[in-house]
Amino acid sequence: MSIVTVQLGQCGNQIGFEVFDALFNDSHCSRGLCSKRENEAYQASCKERFFSEEENGVPVARAVLVDMEPKVINQTLSKAACSGRWKYGQHSCFCQKQGSGNNWAYGYSVHGPRHEESIMNLIRKEVEKCESLSGFFIIMSMAGGTGSGLGAFVTQNLQDQYSSALKMNQIIWPYGTGEVIVQNYNSILTLSHLYRSSDALLVHENDAVHKICVKLMNIKQVSFCDINQVLAHQLGSVFQPTYSGEGLFHYRRNPLGDLMENLVPHPEFKMLGVRNIPQMSENSLAYSTFTWAGLLKHLRQMLISNAKMEEGIDWQVRPPLSGLPPLGKMSVNKETHFNTSIANLVILRGKDVQSADVGAFKDPALYTSWLEPVHAFSVWKTQRAFRKYEKSAALVSNSQSLVKPLDMIVGKAWNMFASRAYLHQYTKFGIEEEDFLDSFTLLEQ
């Protein structure tokens, strides 16, 4: 089944390019550490999901590119075309001459209704090229105007027009000290609208990814391109094909459906985070060896101590021994900083993958009391290695890790709202104070 990617705004289009590039490069990597037949099956499965074939043999990304300024889309199209390996469709873009000025209301209330028909037509044409549609993967940021405002508008339209197709929004959480003064307003409006129309929100925090670039990739001056490549690596490690079950050697057909089924057991809890191990520069990789036991021990501790990378893990954090308090009470107990999960999915790729023991992730102490570990934990595997890593693991988790960043954004937005700062920029485009209050109420819950 195929996934149609919708890239929105500057951030969404730049990340989208890196994601398709990473998927293509990985599926055509000669060092897959598996048989030729297996490699071909993996390639075919990746292609069915993310690319359609052109007449002259160049794969075309199953994507729609939307931005309100032409510059980034033009750069993205030419970067893909220059790679010579894959490209975007000739008629898969929509751009205008005037941006959204970092104003969510402008993206949502002005650009959205004005360009709704053109954008939805492009998406419809892309959907018609799929033999069967798994769903939509929507890449956007929360801080600006186009990605966030127009992104929320488009997601709502997808929900109305394709109610049975799954929608996963990949959202970029702004830097804590971001450069957009109204980013907290834009973020709460985005999140509250997506909560109503999306099936899952896959969240990446800029601050956390920046740290990975500095500490693990040894990059001295981190650019957005570096950050986007780390994001693309993490997303690729989740979305590339895996076997459909223990002992089965055919690839799963419905990646979005399987992700949702395993990770979103309740529609109130749909914010997901991704962790990867190992992640390092190519120079370091040449001198490193890994065991499944070591990787999984680190990954589990990253989960329970809420660390975003393997460096600087707090090994003091332990799961509480008794039964867990109900979700939501945890924040009172500041001692442990233990990160409770609702659901976890571990994805293992590489050599001797069948020997990897994931038993430690089935410990009931890691999960809320209302879901048994047998329903809360899943593992996907493939012997096919990912990129240049002989063994690698990704963890997608539905846990409390985003409660603190969410509290911070809501708190900052509320302080601005209480003093009526910048509200006129929103009210003049039809977003009233009631809309803000609705967003605060929904997110507080």
Backbone hydrogen bonds in HBPLUS format (Angstrom, degrees):
<---DONOR---> <-ACCEPTOR-->    atom                        ^
c    i                          cat <-CA-CA->   ^        H-A-AA   ^      H-
h    n   atom  resd res      DA  || num        DHA   H-A  angle D-A-AA Bond
n    s   type  num  typ     dist DA aas  dist angle  dist       angle   num
A0002-SER N   A0132-SER O   2.88 MM 130  6.20 174.1  1.88 161.5 161.3     1
A0134-SER N   A0002-SER O   2.64 MM 132  5.30 168.4  1.66 149.2 152.4     2
A0003-ILE N   A0049-ARG O   2.90 MM  46  5.44 177.0  1.90 142.1 141.7     3
A0004-VAL N   A0135-GLY O   3.06 MM 131  6.47 162.6  2.09 162.4 163.5     4
A0137-PHE N   A0004-VAL O   2.96 MM 133  6.19 158.8  2.00 139.3 144.3     5
A0005-THR N   A0062-ARG O   2.98 MM  57  6.31 171.1  1.99 157.6 155.7     6
A0064-VAL N   A0005-THR O   2.87 MM  59  6.39 146.8  1.98 156.5 167.4     7
A0006-VAL N   A0137-PHE O   2.84 MM 131  6.20 156.1  1.89 145.7 151.9     8
A0139-ILE N   A0006-VAL O   2.89 MM 133  6.24 156.9  1.95 156.2 163.8     9
A0007-GLN N   A0064-VAL O   2.86 MM  57  6.16 163.9  1.88 165.1 170.6    10
A0066-VAL N   A0007-GLN O   2.83 MM  59  6.04 161.3  1.86 170.1 176.1    11
A0008-LEU N   A0139-ILE O   3.08 MM 131  6.16 166.5  2.09 169.4 172.5    12
A0012-GLY N   A0008-LEU O   3.22 MM   4  4.67 129.5  2.49 141.3 136.0    13
A0009-GLY N   A0066-VAL O   2.85 MM  57  6.27 149.7  1.94 152.4 162.0    14
A0013-ASN N   A0009-GLY O   3.02 MM   4  6.13 157.9  2.07 152.1 157.6    15
A0014-GLN N   A0010-GLN O   3.02 MM   4  6.20 160.1  2.06 151.9 157.5    16
A0015-ILE N   A0011-CYS O   2.97 MM   4  6.13 166.5  1.99 157.0 160.8    17
A0016-GLY N   A0012-GLY O   2.90 MM   4  5.82 154.5  1.96 135.5 144.0    18
A0017-PHE N   A0013-ASN O   3.12 MM   4  6.25 159.3  2.16 142.8 146.5    19
A0018-GLU N   A0014-GLN O   3.39 MM   4  6.66 166.5  2.41 142.4 145.1    20
A0019-VAL N   A0015-ILE O   2.87 MM   4  6.16 153.1  1.94 157.8 166.6    21
A0020-PHE N   A0016-GLY O   3.04 MM   4  6.33 170.8  2.05 159.3 159.7    22
A0021-ASP N   A0017-PHE O   2.94 MM   4  6.12 159.7  1.98 153.4 160.0    23
A0022-ALA N   A0018-GLU O   2.87 MM   4  5.99 155.6  1.93 143.2 149.7    24
A0023-LEU N   A0019-VAL O   2.89 MM   4  6.14 163.0  1.92 154.7 159.4    25
A0024-PHE N   A0020-PHE O   2.90 MM   4  6.03 164.6  1.92 148.9 153.3    26
A0025-ASN N   A0021-ASP O   2.90 MM   4  6.01 170.0  1.91 149.9 153.4    27
A0026-ASP N   A0022-ALA O   2.91 MM   4  5.94 160.3  1.95 146.7 152.5    28
A0027-SER N   A0023-LEU O   3.00 MM   4  6.14 165.4  2.03 146.9 151.3    29
A0028-HIS N   A0024-PHE O   3.02 MM   4  6.23 134.5  2.24 145.8 157.9    30
A0029-CYS N   A0026-ASP O   3.08 MM   3  5.01 163.7  2.11 109.3 110.4    31
A0385-ALA N   A0032-GLY O   2.97 MM 353  4.96 168.9  1.98 136.7 136.6    32
A0039-ASN N   A0035-SER O   2.92 MM   4  6.18 157.1  1.97 151.7 158.7    33
A0040-GLU N   A0036-LYS O   2.94 MM   4  6.21 154.5  2.01 148.9 155.4    34
A0041-ALA N   A0037-ARG O   3.05 MM   4  6.35 152.7  2.12 145.2 152.3    35
A0042-TYR N   A0038-GLU O   2.97 MM   4  6.22 154.1  2.04 147.8 154.9    36
A0043-GLN N   A0039-ASN O   2.88 MM   4  6.16 160.7  1.92 150.4 155.6    37
A0044-ALA N   A0040-GLU O   2.94 MM   4  6.12 160.7  1.97 146.3 151.6    38
A0045-SER N   A0041-ALA O   2.98 MM   4  6.14 153.2  2.05 142.3 149.6    39
A0046-CYS N   A0042-TYR O   2.94 MM   4  6.19 159.9  1.98 151.9 157.2    40
A0047-LYS N   A0043-GLN O   2.91 MM   4  6.10 160.5  1.95 150.1 155.8    41
A0048-GLU N   A0044-ALA O   2.95 MM   4  6.14 160.5  1.99 146.8 151.7    42
A0049-ARG N   A0045-SER O   3.21 MM   4  6.41 153.3  2.28 142.2 148.7    43
A0050-PHE N   A0046-CYS O   3.02 MM   4  6.23 166.3  2.04 157.1 159.9    44
A0051-PHE N   A0047-LYS O   2.81 MM   4  4.80 156.0  1.87 134.3 140.2    45
A0062-ARG N   A0050-PHE O   2.82 MM  12  5.44 161.0  1.85 148.3 144.6    46
A0052-SER N   A0060-VAL O   2.77 MM   8  5.20 156.5  1.82 145.9 152.9    47
A0060-VAL N   A0052-SER O   2.67 MM   8  5.20 167.9  1.69 162.7 167.1    48
A0054-GLU N   A0058-VAL O   3.19 MM   4  5.38 138.4  2.37 121.5 133.5    49
A0057-GLY N   A0054-GLU O   3.15 MM   3  5.32 157.6  2.20 111.7 112.6    50
A0087-LYS N   A0059-PRO O   3.03 MM  28  6.55 147.9  2.14 153.9 163.9    51
A0061-ALA N   A0087-LYS O   2.85 MM  26  6.22 157.9  1.90 158.5 165.7    52
A0063-ALA N   A0061-ALA O   2.92 MM   2  5.41 126.6  2.21 106.6  90.7    53
A0065-LEU N   A0092-SER O   2.90 MM  27  6.27 159.6  1.94 153.1 159.9    54
A0094-PHE N   A0065-LEU O   2.77 MM  29  6.19 146.9  1.88 159.7 171.0    55
A0067-ASP N   A0094-PHE O   3.04 MM  27  6.53 157.6  2.09 161.0 166.7    56
A0074-ASN N   A0070-PRO O   2.96 MM   4  6.08 166.7  1.98 166.7 170.8    57
A0075-GLN N   A0071-LYS O   3.02 MM   4  6.33 158.3  2.07 150.4 156.7    58
A0076-THR N   A0072-VAL O   2.85 MM   4  6.06 159.5  1.89 150.8 156.8    59
A0077-LEU N   A0073-ILE O   2.88 MM   4  6.09 164.9  1.90 156.7 159.8    60
A0078-SER N   A0074-ASN O   3.06 MM   4  6.21 162.4  2.09 146.4 151.3    61
A0079-LYS N   A0075-GLN O   2.88 MM   4  6.06 154.6  1.95 149.2 156.6    62
A0080-ALA N   A0076-THR O   3.09 MM   4  6.28 162.0  2.13 148.5 152.7    63
A0081-ALA N   A0077-LEU O   2.95 MM   4  6.16 163.7  1.98 149.2 154.2    64
A0082-CYS N   A0078-SER O   2.79 MM   4  5.84 157.4  1.84 146.6 153.0    65
A0083-SER N   A0079-LYS O   3.13 MM   4  6.28 133.8  2.36 136.8 147.6    66
A0083-SER N   A0080-ALA O   3.23 MM   3  5.30 133.3  2.46  95.1 107.4    67
A0084-GLY N   A0081-ALA O   3.12 MM   3  5.64 143.9  2.26 107.7 116.8    68
A0103-ASN N   A0100-SER O   2.98 MM   3  5.73 154.2  2.04 122.2 129.2    69
A0106-TYR N   A0103-ASN O   3.05 MM   3  5.38 124.6  2.37 103.4 117.0    70
A0107-GLY N   A0103-ASN O   3.20 MM   4  6.61 162.3  2.23 156.9 161.0    71
A0108-TYR N   A0104-TRP O   2.87 MM   4  6.07 161.5  1.90 156.7 162.5    72
A0109-SER N   A0105-ALA O   2.73 MM   4  5.52 162.9  1.75 144.5 150.7    73
A0110-VAL N   A0106-TYR O   3.01 MM   4  5.08 145.9  2.13 124.2 133.2    74
A0111-HIS N   A0106-TYR O   3.03 MM   5  6.46 159.0  2.08 160.3 166.3    75
A0112-GLY N   A0107-GLY O   3.05 MM   5  6.07 135.0  2.26 137.4 150.1    76
A0114-ARG N   A0110-VAL O   3.16 MM   4  6.11 156.6  2.22 149.8 156.9    77
A0115-HIS N   A0111-HIS O   2.95 MM   4  5.89 154.7  2.01 152.3 156.5    78
A0116-GLU N   A0112-GLY O   2.89 MM   4  5.51 110.2  2.38 148.8 165.1    79
A0119-ILE N   A0115-HIS O   3.04 MM   4  6.21 175.1  2.04 168.2 169.6    80
A0120-MET N   A0116-GLU O   2.92 MM   4  5.99 169.8  1.93 157.8 161.2    81
A0121-ASN N   A0117-GLU O   2.94 MM   4  6.02 145.7  2.06 145.0 154.2    82
A0122-LEU N   A0118-SER O   3.16 MM   4  6.45 156.5  2.21 146.9 152.0    83
A0123-ILE N   A0119-ILE O   3.11 MM   4  6.45 160.4  2.15 150.4 155.7    84
A0124-ARG N   A0120-MET O   2.88 MM   4  6.05 156.0  1.94 142.4 149.4    85
A0125-LYS N   A0121-ASN O   2.94 MM   4  6.24 159.1  1.99 151.8 156.3    86
A0126-GLU N   A0122-LEU O   3.09 MM   4  6.38 152.6  2.17 145.3 152.8    87
A0127-VAL N   A0123-ILE O   2.87 MM   4  6.17 155.9  1.93 152.6 159.7    88
A0128-GLU N   A0124-ARG O   2.92 MM   4  6.19 151.6  2.00 149.4 156.9    89
A0129-LYS N   A0126-GLU O   3.20 MM   3  5.40 142.4  2.35 100.1 110.4    90
A0130-CYS N   A0127-VAL O   2.99 MM   3  5.45 157.5  2.04 113.1 120.3    91
A0136-PHE N   A0166-LEU O   2.72 MM  30  6.17 160.3  1.75 161.4 165.1    92
A0168-MET N   A0136-PHE O   2.90 MM  32  6.24 171.1  1.91 163.9 165.9    93
A0138-ILE N   A0168-MET O   2.87 MM  30  6.23 164.4  1.89 155.7 161.1    94
A0170-GLN N   A0138-ILE O   2.71 MM  32  5.92 156.8  1.76 148.0 156.3    95
A0140-MET N   A0170-GLN O   3.05 MM  30  6.34 165.5  2.07 172.2 170.5    96
A0172-ILE N   A0140-MET O   3.09 MM  32  6.52 143.2  2.23 139.5 150.3    97
A0142-MET N   A0172-ILE O   3.28 MM  30  6.08 146.6  2.40 156.8 149.4    98
A0149-GLY N   A0145-GLY O   2.85 MM   4  5.38 140.5  2.01 127.1 138.7    99
A0150-LEU N   A0146-THR O   2.95 MM   4  5.06 126.8  2.24 123.7 139.3   100
A0151-GLY N   A0146-THR O   3.25 MM   5  6.75 135.3  2.46 151.6 161.5   101
A0151-GLY N   A0147-GLY O   3.07 MM   4  4.96 122.8  2.41 103.5 118.7   102
A0152-ALA N   A0148-SER O   2.97 MM   4  6.02 152.1  2.05 137.9 143.8   103
A0153-PHE N   A0149-GLY O   3.10 MM   4  6.36 155.1  2.16 142.7 149.9   104
A0154-VAL N   A0150-LEU O   2.80 MM   4  6.05 164.5  1.82 156.3 159.5   105
A0155-THR N   A0151-GLY O   2.97 MM   4  6.10 161.6  2.01 146.3 151.7   106
A0156-GLN N   A0152-ALA O   3.07 MM   4  6.21 155.7  2.14 142.4 148.7   107
A0157-ASN N   A0153-PHE O   3.06 MM   4  6.40 152.4  2.14 145.7 153.2   108
A0158-LEU N   A0154-VAL O   2.85 MM   4  6.18 154.3  1.91 152.5 159.9   109
A0159-GLN N   A0155-THR O   2.94 MM   4  6.22 151.9  2.02 145.6 153.3   110
A0160-ASP N   A0156-GLN O   2.99 MM   4  6.35 147.8  2.10 142.4 151.2   111
A0161-GLN N   A0157-ASN O   2.80 MM   4  6.03 163.5  1.83 156.4 160.5   112
A0162-TYR N   A0158-LEU O   2.70 MM   4  5.35 153.6  1.77 143.8 150.8   113
A0165-ALA N   A0162-TYR O   3.02 MM   3  5.43 150.6  2.11 112.4 121.3   114
A0199-ASP N   A0167-LYS O   2.90 MM  32  5.36 153.1  1.98 144.4 153.2   115
A0169-ASN N   A0200-ALA O   2.94 MM  31  6.39 159.4  1.98 165.4 165.7   116
A0202-LEU N   A0169-ASN O   2.79 MM  33  6.06 156.6  1.85 149.4 157.4   117
A0171-ILE N   A0202-LEU O   2.89 MM  31  6.18 147.7  2.00 146.0 156.6   118
A0204-HIS N   A0171-ILE O   3.04 MM  33  6.40 161.5  2.08 166.3 168.8   119
A0173-TRP N   A0204-HIS O   2.71 MM  31  5.83 169.1  1.72 158.0 161.3   120
A0206-ASN N   A0173-TRP O   3.04 MM  33  5.92 171.6  2.05 152.2 154.2   121
A0183-GLN N   A0180-VAL O   3.06 MM   3  5.25 158.6  2.11 121.2 119.5   122
A0185-TYR N   A0182-VAL O   3.13 MM   3  5.39 121.1  2.50 105.4 119.2   123
A0186-ASN N   A0182-VAL O   3.03 MM   4  6.35 171.3  2.04 161.6 163.3   124
A0187-SER N   A0183-GLN O   2.84 MM   4  5.94 149.0  1.94 138.9 147.9   125
A0188-ILE N   A0184-ASN O   3.05 MM   4  6.25 163.4  2.08 146.9 149.8   126
A0189-LEU N   A0185-TYR O   3.07 MM   4  6.27 164.3  2.09 158.2 162.8   127
A0190-THR N   A0186-ASN O   2.95 MM   4  6.08 156.9  2.01 143.7 150.7   128
A0191-LEU N   A0187-SER O   2.90 MM   4  6.06 178.5  1.90 156.9 157.3   129
A0192-SER N   A0188-ILE O   3.01 MM   4  5.99 165.2  2.03 143.6 148.2   130
A0193-HIS N   A0189-LEU O   3.15 MM   4  6.21 155.8  2.21 142.5 148.8   131
A0194-LEU N   A0190-THR O   2.88 MM   4  6.10 163.0  1.90 158.8 164.3   132
A0195-TYR N   A0191-LEU O   2.88 MM   4  5.99 148.1  1.98 146.8 155.5   133
A0196-ARG N   A0193-HIS O   3.11 MM   3  5.43 138.6  2.29 101.7 112.6   134
A0197-SER N   A0193-HIS O   3.31 MM   4  6.64 140.2  2.47 140.7 151.5   135
A0197-SER N   A0194-LEU O   3.07 MM   3  5.08 124.4  2.40  95.0 109.6   136
A0198-SER N   A0194-LEU O   2.77 MM   4  5.20 160.2  1.80 153.0 151.3   137
A0201-LEU N   A0270-LYS O   2.83 MM  69  6.02 173.8  1.83 159.9 160.2   138
A0272-LEU N   A0201-LEU O   2.71 MM  71  5.98 172.3  1.72 164.9 166.8   139
A0203-VAL N   A0272-LEU O   2.85 MM  69  6.01 171.3  1.85 167.1 165.7   140
A0209-VAL N   A0205-GLU O   3.07 MM   4  6.38 165.5  2.10 161.5 165.5   141
A0210-HIS N   A0206-ASN O   2.86 MM   4  5.96 156.7  1.92 152.1 159.1   142
A0211-LYS N   A0207-ASP O   3.11 MM   4  6.37 153.0  2.19 142.4 148.7   143
A0212-ILE N   A0208-ALA O   3.13 MM   4  6.49 151.7  2.21 143.8 151.2   144
A0213-CYS N   A0209-VAL O   3.04 MM   4  6.39 157.6  2.09 150.8 156.0   145
A0214-VAL N   A0210-HIS O   3.09 MM   4  6.45 154.7  2.16 148.6 155.1   146
A0215-LYS N   A0211-LYS O   2.75 MM   4  5.84 171.6  1.76 164.3 164.6   147
A0216-LEU N   A0212-ILE O   2.87 MM   4  5.18 145.6  1.99 130.5 141.8   148
A0217-MET N   A0212-ILE O   3.09 MM   5  6.51 149.5  2.19 154.9 160.6   149
A0219-ILE N   A0213-CYS O   3.02 MM   6  5.72 166.4  2.04 147.7 148.9   150
A0226-ASP N   A0223-SER O   3.11 MM   3  5.24 120.3  2.49  97.1 110.6   151
A0227-ILE N   A0223-SER O   3.17 MM   4  6.56 162.4  2.20 150.8 154.7   152
A0228-ASN N   A0224-PHE O   2.83 MM   4  6.03 161.0  1.86 151.2 156.6   153
A0229-GLN N   A0225-CYS O   2.99 MM   4  6.21 143.9  2.13 142.6 151.8   154
A0230-VAL N   A0226-ASP O   3.14 MM   4  6.49 152.2  2.22 149.3 156.1   155
A0231-LEU N   A0227-ILE O   3.00 MM   4  6.32 161.2  2.04 151.3 156.8   156
A0232-ALA N   A0228-ASN O   2.84 MM   4  6.01 157.6  1.89 143.3 149.8   157
A0233-HIS N   A0229-GLN O   2.95 MM   4  6.11 150.3  2.04 139.9 147.6   158
A0234-GLN N   A0230-VAL O   3.01 MM   4  6.34 158.8  2.06 149.4 154.6   159
A0235-LEU N   A0231-LEU O   2.86 MM   4  6.15 163.1  1.89 156.2 161.1   160
A0236-GLY N   A0232-ALA O   2.81 MM   4  5.88 160.0  1.85 146.4 152.7   161
A0237-SER N   A0233-HIS O   3.00 MM   4  6.19 153.4  2.08 144.7 151.4   162
A0238-VAL N   A0235-LEU O   3.04 MM   3  5.19 141.8  2.19  99.9 111.4   163
A0239-PHE N   A0235-LEU O   2.89 MM   4  6.15 163.6  1.91 158.1 162.6   164
A0240-GLN N   A0236-GLY O   2.93 MM   4  5.60 153.3  2.01 150.1 151.4   165
A0252-ARG N   A0242-THR O   2.99 MM  10  6.26 160.8  2.03 175.8 169.7   166
A0243-TYR N   A0381-LYS O   2.82 MM 138  5.82 160.8  1.86 158.3 160.7   167
A0244-SER N   A0250-HIS O   2.96 MM   6  6.24 150.6  2.04 173.6 164.2   168
A0248-LEU N   A0245-GLY O   2.97 MM   3  5.25 163.0  2.00 126.9 129.0   169
A0258-ASP N   A0254-ASN O   2.90 MM   4  6.06 165.0  1.92 163.5 168.2   170
A0259-LEU N   A0255-PRO O   2.94 MM   4  6.10 156.2  2.00 145.9 152.5   171
A0260-MET N   A0256-LEU O   2.96 MM   4  6.21 170.0  1.97 158.0 159.6   172
A0261-GLU N   A0257-GLY O   2.91 MM   4  6.04 163.0  1.94 149.0 154.5   173
A0262-ASN N   A0258-ASP O   3.03 MM   4  6.14 154.2  2.10 144.5 150.6   174
A0263-LEU N   A0259-LEU O   2.90 MM   4  5.95 142.9  2.04 147.6 158.3   175
A0264-VAL N   A0260-MET O   2.86 MM   4  5.20 161.4  1.89 144.6 145.3   176
A0269-PHE N   A0266-HIS O   2.99 MM   3  5.71 147.1  2.10 122.4 130.5   177
A0273-GLY N   A0397-SER O   2.95 MM 124  5.43 158.3  2.00 149.2 156.0   178
A0397-SER N   A0273-GLY O   2.89 MM 124  5.43 160.7  1.93 152.6 158.9   179
A0275-ARG N   A0395-LEU O   2.88 MM 120  5.13 148.4  1.98 142.1 152.1   180
A0395-LEU N   A0275-ARG O   2.82 MM 120  5.13 160.3  1.86 150.6 153.7   181
A0277-ILE N   A0393-ALA O   2.92 MM 116  5.42 151.6  2.00 165.6 166.1   182
A0393-ALA N   A0277-ILE O   2.80 MM 116  5.42 173.3  1.80 175.4 177.4   183
A0285-LEU N   A0281-SER O   3.08 MM   4  6.32 151.8  2.16 149.9 158.7   184
A0287-TYR N   A0284-SER O   2.99 MM   3  5.61 149.2  2.09 114.6 123.2   185
A0288-SER N   A0285-LEU O   3.17 MM   3  5.22 169.0  2.18 114.3 113.9   186
A0295-LEU N   A0291-THR O   2.99 MM   4  6.23 168.8  2.00 155.7 158.8   187
A0296-LEU N   A0292-TRP O   2.90 MM   4  5.98 169.1  1.92 155.3 158.3   188
A0297-LYS N   A0293-ALA O   3.00 MM   4  6.07 149.9  2.09 142.5 150.7   189
A0298-HIS N   A0294-GLY O   3.13 MM   4  6.32 163.6  2.16 149.1 152.8   190
A0299-LEU N   A0295-LEU O   2.90 MM   4  6.11 157.7  1.95 147.1 154.3   191
A0300-ARG N   A0296-LEU O   2.96 MM   4  6.01 158.6  2.01 143.9 148.6   192
A0301-GLN N   A0297-LYS O   3.18 MM   4  6.41 158.4  2.23 142.6 148.4   193
A0302-MET N   A0298-HIS O   2.82 MM   4  6.11 151.5  1.90 150.6 159.4   194
A0303-LEU N   A0299-LEU O   3.03 MM   4  6.29 149.7  2.12 142.2 149.9   195
A0304-ILE N   A0300-ARG O   3.01 MM   4  6.40 167.8  2.02 157.3 157.7   196
A0305-SER N   A0301-GLN O   2.95 MM   4  5.88 151.3  2.03 145.3 152.5   197
A0307-ALA N   A0302-MET O   2.79 MM   5  4.57 149.1  1.89 132.9 140.8   198
A0306-ASN N   A0303-LEU O   3.21 MM   3  5.09 154.5  2.27  99.0 106.4   199
A0339-ASN N   A0304-ILE O   2.89 MM  35  4.79 161.7  1.93 135.6 139.2   200
A0329-LYS N   A0326-PRO O   3.16 MM   3  6.06 167.8  2.18 144.0 147.4   201
A0332-VAL N   A0329-LYS O   3.16 MM   3  5.90 154.2  2.23 119.3 125.9   202
A0333-ASN N   A0330-MET O   2.89 MM   3  5.55 131.0  2.14 116.9 128.4   203
A0400-GLN N   A0340-THR O   3.06 MM  60  5.87 143.8  2.19 161.7 172.8   204
A0341-SER N   A0366-LEU O   2.90 MM  25  6.02 169.6  1.91 161.8 164.5   205
A0368-THR N   A0341-SER O   3.07 MM  27  6.38 127.2  2.36 162.8 171.7   206
A0342-ILE N   A0398-ASN O   2.67 MM  56  5.49 170.7  1.68 165.0 166.8   207
A0343-ALA N   A0398-ASN O   3.27 MM  55  5.17 156.9  2.33 131.8 138.2   208
A0398-ASN N   A0343-ALA O   2.85 MM  55  5.17 172.7  1.85 164.4 163.9   209
A0344-ASN N   A0376-ALA O   2.79 MM  32  6.24 157.2  1.84 165.3 171.1   210
A0378-SER N   A0344-ASN O   3.01 MM  34  6.48 148.2  2.11 150.4 160.3   211
A0345-LEU N   A0396-VAL O   2.90 MM  51  5.23 150.6  1.99 152.7 161.3   212
A0396-VAL N   A0345-LEU O   2.90 MM  51  5.23 162.7  1.93 155.5 158.6   213
A0346-VAL N   A0378-SER O   2.98 MM  32  6.43 161.8  2.01 153.3 154.7   214
A0380-TRP N   A0346-VAL O   2.84 MM  34  6.31 157.9  1.89 157.3 164.5   215
A0347-ILE N   A0394-ALA O   2.78 MM  47  5.07 166.8  1.80 153.4 156.6   216
A0394-ALA N   A0347-ILE O   2.88 MM  47  5.07 152.3  1.95 140.8 150.0   217
A0348-LEU N   A0380-TRP O   2.86 MM  32  6.26 165.7  1.88 159.9 160.0   218
A0382-THR N   A0348-LEU O   3.07 MM  34  6.56 130.8  2.32 148.0 161.9   219
A0349-ARG N   A0392-SER O   2.94 MM  43  5.40 161.3  1.98 163.3 164.7   220
A0392-SER N   A0349-ARG O   2.93 MM  43  5.40 148.6  2.03 155.1 162.6   221
A0350-GLY N   A0382-THR O   3.00 MM  32  6.51 154.5  2.06 147.4 155.6   222
A0351-LYS N   A0390-GLU O   3.13 MM  39  6.18 148.7  2.23 153.4 158.0   223
A0355-SER N   A0352-ASP O   2.98 MM   3  5.66 154.3  2.05 118.2 125.7   224
A0356-ALA N   A0353-VAL O   3.17 MM   3  5.48 162.2  2.21 109.6 115.1   225
A0361-PHE N   A0358-VAL O   2.98 MM   3  5.75 155.8  2.04 123.9 130.6   226
A0362-LYS N   A0359-GLY O   2.90 MM   3  5.37 160.8  1.93 116.0 122.4   227
A0366-LEU N   A0363-ASP O   2.97 MM   3  5.84 168.8  1.99 127.9 131.4   228
A0367-TYR N   A0364-PRO O   3.06 MM   3  5.57 157.9  2.11 116.1 122.5   229
A0375-HIS N   A0372-GLU O   2.86 MM   3  5.49 145.7  1.97 118.7 128.1   230
A0376-ALA N   A0372-GLU O   2.92 MM   4  6.09 138.6  2.09 142.5 154.3   231
A0377-PHE N   A0373-PRO O   2.93 MM   4  5.60 143.3  2.07 150.0 148.7   232
A0389-TYR N   A0386-PHE O   3.05 MM   3  5.80 160.2  2.09 144.6 145.5   233
A0403-VAL N   A0400-GLN O   2.92 MM   3  5.45 168.3  1.94 124.5 128.5   234
A0406-LEU N   A0402-LEU O   3.02 MM   4  6.01 153.3  2.10 143.6 151.7   235
A0407-ASP N   A0403-VAL O   2.85 MM   4  6.07 158.8  1.90 150.1 156.1   236
A0408-MET N   A0404-LYS O   2.99 MM   4  6.28 156.1  2.04 153.2 159.8   237
A0409-ILE N   A0405-PRO O   3.05 MM   4  6.32 163.0  2.08 148.9 152.3   238
A0410-VAL N   A0406-LEU O   2.93 MM   4  6.12 172.0  1.94 159.0 161.6   239
A0411-GLY N   A0407-ASP O   2.84 MM   4  5.90 157.3  1.89 145.5 152.7   240
A0412-LYS N   A0408-MET O   2.94 MM   4  6.15 163.9  1.96 152.0 155.6   241
A0413-ALA N   A0409-ILE O   2.93 MM   4  6.07 163.8  1.95 151.1 156.1   242
A0414-TRP N   A0410-VAL O   2.84 MM   4  5.96 154.0  1.91 146.6 154.3   243
A0415-ASN N   A0411-GLY O   3.02 MM   4  6.29 155.3  2.08 147.1 153.0   244
A0416-MET N   A0412-LYS O   3.19 MM   4  6.49 157.2  2.24 146.9 152.2   245
A0417-PHE N   A0413-ALA O   2.85 MM   4  6.07 157.3  1.90 148.4 155.8   246
A0418-ALA N   A0414-TRP O   2.74 MM   4  5.91 157.1  1.80 153.2 158.8   247
A0419-SER N   A0416-MET O   3.20 MM   3  5.38 129.9  2.46  96.6 109.1   248
A0421-ALA N   A0416-MET O   2.95 MM   5  5.26 154.5  2.01 156.6 151.5   249
A0420-ARG N   A0417-PHE O   2.87 MM   3  4.74 159.3  1.91 105.1 110.2   250
A0425-GLN N   A0422-TYR O   3.11 MM   3  5.71 145.2  2.23 113.6 122.1   251
A0426-TYR N   A0423-LEU O   2.86 MM   3  5.39 147.0  1.97 114.5 124.5   252
A0427-THR N   A0423-LEU O   2.93 MM   4  6.24 165.5  1.96 158.6 163.3   253
A0428-LYS N   A0424-HIS O   3.15 MM   4  5.98 154.9  2.22 139.7 144.1   254
A0429-PHE N   A0426-TYR O   3.00 MM   3  5.51 152.7  2.08 110.9 119.5   255
A0431-ILE N   A0426-TYR O   3.14 MM   5  5.31 160.2  2.18 138.9 132.8   256
A0430-GLY N   A0427-THR O   3.00 MM   3  4.99 159.4  2.04 110.9 110.1   257
A0435-ASP N   A0432-GLU O   2.96 MM   3  5.32 126.2  2.25 103.5 117.0   258
A0436-PHE N   A0432-GLU O   3.36 MM   4  6.90 151.3  2.45 146.3 153.5   259
A0437-LEU N   A0433-GLU O   2.93 MM   4  6.30 163.5  1.96 154.7 159.3   260
A0438-ASP N   A0434-GLU O   2.78 MM   4  6.05 155.3  1.84 151.9 158.5   261
A0439-SER N   A0435-ASP O   3.02 MM   4  6.28 156.8  2.07 144.2 150.1   262
A0440-PHE N   A0436-PHE O   2.88 MM   4  6.25 163.1  1.91 159.0 163.2   263
A0441-THR N   A0437-LEU O   2.93 MM   4  6.11 164.8  1.95 150.0 154.2   264
A0442-LEU N   A0438-ASP O   2.93 MM   4  6.16 167.4  1.95 154.2 157.2   265
A0443-LEU N   A0439-SER O   3.02 MM   4  6.18 167.0  2.04 154.3 157.7   266
A0444-GLU N   A0440-PHE O   2.84 MM   4  5.93 152.0  1.92 151.4 159.5   267
A0445-GLN N   A0441-THR O   3.29 MM   4  6.50 146.8  2.41 144.5 151.4   268
